[in-house]
């Protein structure tokens, strides 16, 4: 049966959402379920993330400048506060179109540390030393030389414990996504179609193996990723600093300051060091495979709402470059119907690491804000903790969602491509829901054209795209312990 593109994209996103936030008892997901989707995705090449795996020392001065530029772009891209004041698309699917408050995580975090008053009931010397030792395991500071400027400075990086923890957690998330994909495929199966039968048989025969794979990944997360140690360290720091947060706050300020870098290629603009873990994700083969067909449409079509607008058309391409298509072309794309539709692509979730940003600070109860904060920011809290929270920093992205090698297969593929070739030729701009099908984007000083192409009845979109984020919502903050006397704050 033929279906409109926007309806297919709607149901496809509903299935993808269920896959990455599934509620199966066998899957212990280490994140919440607030998802924001890009409309459309932002294209990248694998080399755009070279600095994540190799750092800032290139083989030449030019390559080193490029690595700093990559870090600058990534830092700015992920230094946003997601907007959550608007309605979610539905109560049981906490997802929304990506919008931002236009404020930055780094600036608000600096304001919070600057204007916070913390409890000061002195810990023992032994506790102070233990906290410092633990903090140095989570984040480290290194003296590095910028080979372009010759300047030496101390830079904050994620510590080996944090890197191991996040890498093994990412392996577990990938295994969990594969399991949920298999389960949802089986649950969507209908009728006598061979693909439907294959899905049911695949889950029945592979379920035990996939659960074992998840359990093995979880064990590796515990043993090789130091999961218990990482979580115990954070629990100990929180427990001790509830009595005195003076040294802890000083350490946070120092790490915030030492995370500041400057990109020579971007006019010396300063930014806070941010990276993705694991750093080699773009070249990794360990991405999950996602499949969608007409059976999935029947299962997931009612899990979306009329608030969701996933039609095709022009959109933002690359880093804010905008392209347009003729209105007649745009309408034709939106109104088109496809039959015997299937989609396949690879996807992965990558942890966003900000060594300067200690999100656990917001949950601690041994601090409050001073009167200057209230005066400058109209008495706004960090977050009021309401069901629909308001404040300066009510949420922040914790994971980035990437897809690559998108393939749409449908009977009308060749006809659709020919009719919309002007929009799909790389110089125009067209998208299908989350998926950026064509356009130009700027990579350093180079302009890269990316376009969908046709092979038989398959419309292929090569390469990698950022399509959304998983976000953490901050509970009430500050949430000061009422038993702390005002004179105990400094």
N, C-alpha and C positions, 0 to 999 in steps of 0.2 A: 504494500500500500504506500502510495506517495505521501510524504509529509513535508510541511514547510521547514525551511532551514532553521528558523528561530525555534521551532518546537523541538527539532532534533537536538539542537545545541542545549536547549533547556534541560532535556532529559539526560543528555550526556554529562552535563555538569552535575546534575543530581546524583548520578552514579559515581562520578569521580569524588564528590563530596563524601558519599557514604564509604568509599574505599579508604580515604585518608583519615576518617574520623569514626570508623566502625565501632560498634558497641558489642561485638561478640565477646563472651566471657573469657575466651582463650587469648584475647588480645589485650595486653596491658599497655594502653597508650599513654606515653609520658607527656601529654600536652592537652590543652583544652580544645574546644570545638568552634572557636570564633575564626572564620575564614573570610578573607577579602580577596576578590578576584580582579585582576587587571582586565580592562576592556579597551583594546585587545592587549595581548602579551607583548613584551619587549624582547626583540631578538638580540641574541649574543652569539659570538663565536667562542670556541673552547679556549682560544688564546687570550680572551678578555679577562680570564681569571688566573693568569700565569702567576701573579704575585701571591695568590693564596697558597700555592704549593712551594714556590721557590724564594719568597721574600723579596727584598728590594735590591739585591745586588745582581745586576745583569752582566753580560759578557762585554758590553760596551757602554759608554756614557749614554748613547741614544736609547739603548734597551733599558737602562736604569731609569731614565726619564719616563719611559713608557710604563714601567712597573709602578712608579709613583702616580702616574696619571690614572692607571687602572684602580689603584687603591683610593684615589680621590673620588672617582666616579662611584665606586661601590659604597664608600662611606656616605656620600650625599644621597645615594639612592635609598639606603636603608636607615637614614637618620630622620625618619618622619614619624609623626604621631597619627595613627589611624583614627578616623572619625567613626565613633560608635553611637552617636546621639540619634541617628536615624533608625528607623525600624529595620530589624532583620527581615530577610525575605519571607520567613515563616518562623513560628515559635519553635518548631522542632528541627529547623535547619538554620543554625546560627551562621549565616553567611551574608555578605553584602558586597556591593560594587565598591571597589577601592576608591576612597576619597581620603583626604588628609586635612588636618586642622591648620596646616601651613606653619605650625610650630615644629621645633626639632627636639628630639630626645636629648641630645647633648646639651643644648642650651637650658632646657628645663631642669635637667639633672644638676647642672652647675648652679642654677638658681636655688634648687632645693638644698644642696650642700652649703651654699653661701648663707642662706637665711634660716638654717635649722639650728635649734638649740637642743643639745643632747644631754642625757643623764650622765652624772659624774659621781658614781659611787665606786671608788677606786678598786680595781682588781689587784690580785697579788702579782708579784714580779714573775712568778712561774706562769700564771695565766697570760700575762702580757707576752712573754717569750713564745708560749705555745700558739697564741693567736697569730703572731708574726710568722712563725714557722709554717703554720697552716695556710696563711694568706699567700706566702711565697710559693706554695705548691700550686695554688689556683691561678695566679698570675705572676709573671716574672718581668723584671726590668733589665734591659740589656743596653750597653753602650754600643752604638753603631755609628759608622762614618758614612756620610753621604758622599759618594765618590764624585758627584757632580760639583758640589759646593765645597767639599772638604770639611764640612762642619761635623763636629761630634756632639751627640746628644743621647740622653737616655730615653728609651722607648719601651712602653708597656706591651707585652705580648701575652697570649694565653699560655699558662703553664703546662708542663707535660701531663699533669693529672687532668686538667681541663680538656686538653686535646684528646687524650686517650678516652676519657669519659664520653665526649661528644661523638667521636668516631665510632665507638662500639654501640652507642645509643642509635646512631644513624643506621648501622648495620641491622639492629633489631627493628627499627621502624621500617626498613626496606622489606625485611622478612614478614612483618605484620601486614604491610601493604599487599604483598603477594598473596598472603593467605586470604585477606578480605576480598581481593580481586577474584580469587577462585570461588569463594563462598557466594559472592554477589552474582557471579556468572551463573552458578548453579540455581540460585534462587530465581533468576530471571528466565530460566529455560521454560519454554512452552511448546506443546505440540509434537509432531513427529519428524520435524526437521533434524537432519543428521547433526548439525551444529548444536542444537538443543540437547540431543541425547549425549553428545560428546561432553558438554559442560557438566551434566549430572554425573556421568561416569568419571570425569576428571576429578571432580571434588570427592566422590566416593573413594577413589583409589589413591588420591594424593593427600587427602585431609590429614591422615596420621603423619605422613612424611613432613607436611608443611608445619604441623604443630611441633614436631620434633625439631625442625629447622628453627622455628621461633624460640623454642626452649634453649637450643644450643646457642643462638645469638644472645639470648638473655643471660645465659651462664657466662658467655664470653664478655658481655657487658659488665658482669659482676667481677669476674676474675681478671681479665685483661684491661677492662675499662675502669677498674677501681670504683665501681658504682657505690658500694657500701661506704668506702673510705671518703669519697667525694661528698656524699650526702651527710655522713657523720661529721665531717669537717665543717660543713655549712651549719649544721645543727649546733655544734659546739660554739662556733663564732656567735651565732644568734643568742645562745643561752648566756654566754659570758658578757656580751656587749649590752645585754639588758640592764646590767648594773653600771657599766661605764662605757660610753661610746666615744670618748674623747680621742683616744689613740686610733680607734677604728675609723672615725670620721677623718682624722688627719691623714690616714693611709689612703682613704678613698680620694681625698683632694689631690694627694701627691700622684696617684695613678691616673687621675683625670688629666692633670697637667702634663704628665709624661707621655700621654697617648697622642698629643698634638703633633702632627706632621705638616709639611708644606710641599706642594707639588710644583716643581720648576716649570713644567709644561703648562700649568694653569695660572700663571702670573704670581706664583708664590702663595696661592690661596691656602689657608690653613684648614685642616680637617682632623677628625678624630679617627685613629686607626681602627678599622673594622675588617673582619675577614669572614670567610665561610669555612665550615668544617664538615667533612674532610676537604682539605684544600685541593685535592685532585679529582673532585667529583665530576668535573666536566669531561675528563677523559675516561672515567670509570665505565666499566661494562656492567656494573651492578645496579642498573636501573630497572624498575619494575615495568612490565608490559601491560598496557591497558587496552581492552577491546570493548567495542560497543556495536550492537546491531539492533534490528527491529524488535527483537524480543526484549531487549533492555529498554527500548522506548516504551513498550507497553507497561513495563514494571515501574518505571521511574517518571512517566509523564505527569502523574498527579502529585508528585512531590515538589513541584515548583509552583510559583504563584504568578499572578498577572503583573506583579511588581517587577518581575525579572525581565529585562529587555536584552535578549541575546541575539538580536538580528545582525545580519552582515552589514558591511558598509565601510566607510572611511574611518580611520581612527588615528590615535597617536602612534607614531612609528619611531623606534629607537629612543634616543634621549631627548624627546620633546619635539623632534622634527615632525611637521604635520603635512600630510598630503591629502588631496581631495579627489573625488571622482565626480563625474557628471551625475546629476540627480536622477536621470533616467536609468543610468547604469545601477546606481545604488538601489533604486526601487525594484529594479528587475531582480537584483540579487536577493533582496529581502523577501520578495514575493515568490521566488522560485520554489518548486517542489521537487524533492528527490525520492526515488523509489529504490528498494533493496539496498538501503544505506547501511554501511558498516564503517567504523573508524578504528584505527589502531595508532598507538604512539607509546613511547617510553616516557616515564615520569619518575621524579625523585624529589624527596624533601631534604633540604640542606639547612643545617643549623647556622644561624647568624650569631657570630661571636663578636662581642664588644668588650674588650678587656677593661675599658674605662668605666663600664656601666655595671654597678652592683645592684641588680634588681631586688635582691633580698632586703636591702635597706628599707624599702617602702613598707614591708610587712612588719618591721620591728616596732616595738611599742615604747621605746625609750627615747623618743625625740618629739619635738613639736616645731612649729614655725614661729618666727619672730614677728613683731608688729610691722616691720618694714616690708615683709612679704605681703601682709594683708593690705598695706597702703599701696604698694606698687601693682598688685594683681587683684584688686577688688575682692579680697577675702576668698578667692577661689582656693579650694583645697587641691592637693595633687589629684585625688579622686574622692568623691563623696560616697562611693561604695553602693550606690543605689542600683536597682535592677537595670535601669538605663543610666549608667553613671555619667556624671559631669565633672569637670575639673580640667587642670592643665595637662595631665598625663594619665589618662584613664586606661590606656592600652599601649602595647608596643609589639612589633613583629618579632617572633622567635625563630621562625623557619621560612625559607623561601621555597616556592613550588616551581619546578622547572619541568618542561616537556621538550621532547625532541623527535624529529622524524615522524611528523604527523601525516597520516594517509587517510583520505576519505574515498571510499569506493561506493559508487552508485551508478545506476543505469544511464543517467543523463550527464555524466561527467564531461564527456567530449563536447556536447552541445552547450553546457553551462560554461565551460572554459572559453569556447569560441565567442560566445555572446558577451563575455565579460573580460576579454583579453586585455582591453585597454586598462582596466583596473588591476589586472593580475600580472602585468608585465614588468614589475619591479620599480617602475617609475611612478606608478599611481599609488593607490592605497586601498586595500580591501581586507576585510577580516570576517571570520566566521565565529561569532561569540567571543571566546577567549583567544582564539587562534589568529595570529597576525599572518595573513596570507601573502602580503607583498608590500614593497615600499623600500625606501632608502633610509639608512641610519648612519650616523657619524661615529666612527671608531678612531679616536685620536684625531689626526689630521686627514684621515682617509674616509671617503664615502663608500659605503658598501651597499650594493643593491641585492635584495633578496626577493624572490618571487616563487609562487607556486608553479608547478608544471604538470602536464598531463601525460600519463602512460596508460594507454588503453582506456579503461573505465575507472581509473584511479587518479584522483587529484592529490598530488604530493606537495607537502610543505617541508622542505629540508631544514636542517639546523635546529638550534636550541632556542627556547623562549622562556622568559620568566612570566608565569601566568597568575601568580597570586602569593598570598602569605597566610601562615597560621599565626595568630596573635594571642598574646596573653593579656587578660583584663586585670588591672590592678584593683584590689579590694580597697576598702576605706583607708585613706592615707593622707595625713598622719592619723593614726589610731592610738593616741597616747594613753598609756596606762594611767587611770585616774588615781592610783595609789602613790604615784610619784609626786613629791612636793615641788612646788615651783622653784624653791631655792636649790633643788638638786640639779637644775638645768644650767648649762653654761654654753 
